[in-house]
């Protein structure tokens, strides 16, 4: 009976060991499974790091399809709205080179040489430093029909210059400009030349001031 009891006790111990082993193995497997699931969730979340992605495309260049113009004499280049009309000095019979370019949205604001009105957009390149006479003229805007005109600094193509904005509201005589004409004018000096880029929008002219400012600030380049 004693041997039988010892056998039973030994068998029970074996069963207990097997049960414990199964439980340990099961618990280990469960822990491993949970760890794998946690890793999957972690990896799916980008290793726990939320990365902000910028899906917004950069703004398109509104001047990308514009027409290019380059002045060898005037030492500048620019791009203008392809819908605009253009004349250069050689087209007008007044100036014999390409140091002046006239631009306008239609023929009514692109006059011929000698007309009593002025092209809506004019780019002029002059030899020498002409800023003194030009800036003195602009500083007298309030006494020259442009009360409240604003002067500000501007940098284009790395060159510092001035921008003048005003409206002709006081008639000081002369055929041009008519009252209530809008004026925007940029003046730069570099490489021994003065650049005057002007916009005069008479009341009967189309408003293309937005394209004019883009032309100057985004496309105007100076060459040596």
Secondary structure as UniProt FT lines:
FT   HELIX           2..44
FT   TURN            45..48
FT   TURN            62..65
FT   STRAND          67..71
FT   TURN            72..75
FT   STRAND          76..80
FT   TURN            82..83
FT   STRAND          85..88
FT   HELIX           89..92
FT   TURN            98..99
FT   STRAND          100..104
FT   HELIX           107..109
FT   TURN            113..114
FT   STRAND          121..127
FT   HELIX           131..139
FT   HELIX           141..143
FT   TURN            144..145
FT   TURN            147..148
FT   STRAND          150..156
FT   TURN            157..158
FT   STRAND          159..168
FT   TURN            179..180
FT   STRAND          181..190
FT   TURN            191..192
FT   STRAND          193..201
FT   TURN            203..204
FT   HELIX           209..214
FT   HELIX           215..219
FT   STRAND          221..222
//
